Structure formats: structure tokens, C-alpha cells
Amino acid sequence: MRDKIKNSKRWVVKVGSSLVTNNGRGLDLAAIEDWAGQLVTMQKNGIQVVLVSSGAVAEGVARLGLNSRPKQVQLQQAAAAVGQMGLVQAYESCFMRQGVHAAQILLTHDDLSDRTRYLNARSTLTTLLGMGVVPVVNENDTVATAELCFGDNDTLAALVANLVNADVVVILTDQDGLFDADPRSNSAAKLINAASAVDGSLSAMAGKGSSLGRGGMMTKLSAARLAARSGTNTVIANGHEKQVLLRLLQGETIGTLLEADNEPVTARKQWLASQLSLKGKLVLDAGAVKVLRNSGRSLLAVGIREVSGKFNRGEVVSCVDESGAEIARGLVNYGEDEIERIKGRSSGEIESLLGYAGEEEIIHRDNLILSE
Ligand code: GLU
């Protein structure tokens, strides 16, 4: 029984190009309808889901009547721009038929390493999830080519998992999972049911016999390792397996589970800690210090007395009490000039003071680490 998967609350599900497009023949609408149905059922059971879908290039190639995937990256990008229309149309109508809205999110890896864009993407995604919308993510192939060249969106799925604090990433592919030898040439090859994502011996298994290029087992393993850094468990499974997502959710042993060694919260805080380069300081009043220390809540403007340093949204600041002792560090949702204008005021006044309404927290509790 895979309890970690069974008791999870937020999933990122990635579907690969060959699955989505019936091995390049064109969108597999029946399969898409089926995954959408499973995702909607999961949602009804209280699981929030983000879908990461490849297949834009493959569908564009089919629509444009090209013989095969072009070698030149700019032609792949053009094909992706055509194919993405088809993907979005298919997801939109499948989810709509089941009474759920879908949303298109196009991201690049750079968006997620830039802290401001990271926070913006995170806000949009978590807002959509809160509204019961299913975000459908792909790489923005017009402006970035990382997944075209290397990943078939495996890495993107791991980055998105980190972005939304997912507890599970499921990578659906056309293979049953990770084997200890190449199943095509070795009939004794055994499916690995579970392993630690950081187990070094897996690399040789993933590398052997599978393509090291786009979307092979190697990129899936690297994606699982990346996801594990923020505490997310990864399952690699066959997308053609009947009701695969729902059965995984019930704890059934399907595919390969690559486990994260750390709990999500600890791992996320470690990850945040590694990003730290302090850009400024917020002096908090006694009430805010108490709230942060004792109740694990977010930092609001009302508890801030002074601001110093030069920083923008998404940068890391130190929060200190009135004697100067550090209480916490965290990623701010506002720059120092904005905080200067809203400090000491209630969240409801932010819109009238700044002329626009942003997040009500100055530092969200997920982005806050208490100092020892
Ligand atoms: N973003 C790409 C797509 O959706 C990734 C897959 C690929 O490399 O073909 O087509």
C-alpha cells in the first residue's frame, strides 16, 4: 500500500507527447477525455490537480502534414504554436463536458528561477486551484526551448510541483515505469515498484537502453530528483493503464514510485533557505512577532513598523523584533517602496493605498522560515 500517495492532497500529472497524440498520429481525444474524467473525479474527492501536457509539437507536426518531427528547433517551435491550439481546444472541451473549467498556463524554466515571476506564477496557479479550475501547463515553446531539446516537459512538471507545493507528481508515459534492465532486450527485466529518488544506482537503469534525449527515463529520473528536493514523491506509470490515476490514488502499486526522503514542508523550507540572500529588513511590532512565532500565520502589513533596504517583490528579507533580534526570513510579495506605503495598515486598505490589489499577505506563511 502506498500510503504517501493515498494520503496526498495536491498532484501534478504530466502526460507525454506520444500518449497525447497517439504516437504522433494526432490527438487521442478518447484518452484525453478519460484522463480529464479521472482528474475531475479526483477533484471531487478533494485532491487539487495541475495537468502538465506535452504534445504541442507532435500535434503541430500532424496538423501541418509534416512527415516527421523537424530537426530545426525553430520549426519545432512553429509546430508547437500550431499544435498548442489543438491541445487547448481538446482540454477545454473535455473538462467543460464534465462541468469543470480548465486554464492555459505557458511557462518557461526562467520564469520559475526569477523570484518575481515565480511568485506571480504561484499566485495564479494557487488561485486557480482554489477556484476549482484545472490548470493545463505547457512550456512556452515560442520563447524557450529547454523542453523541446531535452525534456518533453518532465522537468517542467517537477518545477511546477515545487511551485505549487504538490505532494505527488505523476508522469504518465507509454511505458510501465522504470525497469532494472531494458525490457525490450531482456525478458527478465523487472519493474521497480519503489525506490528512493536519490538512489544512485537508478541512473544506470534509466540510462540503459532508453533514450537519453527528450523524455527518456533519464529525464524522468532527473525530474523525480528535482521534485524530491521539495519533498514531492514521483510516480512514473503507463497512461494507457485503466483508471491509472484513480487507482494510484487508492494506494494501488502501479508503475514506479520514486520517493522523496524529506517531508514537503521541511524540504520546501530548505529550498527557500538555499535561495537566501538578504535584501532588506522589516521591523515588526510585538503582535506580529507573536503571530509569526506562535501561530504559524502569514505576515500582514499591519504588524510592520519599519522597512529598510532596497528590494523588489520576490526577494528575501529579514524580519526582526523591535530590539533587532531576527524572528524570521521570507520572500516578500511587495517591494520596499510599497511596504513603506502600506506598513501599519490593514490589508483591506492596500488597494486604496497602492492603487491596485495584490496579495493580502506581505510574506505568505509558505514562504516564511522562522529563525531558530
Ligand atoms: N513543450 C513541448 C510540447 O508540448 C514539449 C514536448 C516535446 O519536446 O515535444 O510539444
Residues whose N, C-alpha, C, O or C-beta is under 5 A from the ligand:
A	BS01	LIG	S17 S53 S54 G55 A56 V57 A58 N138 E139 D141 E147 L148 D152 N153 R214
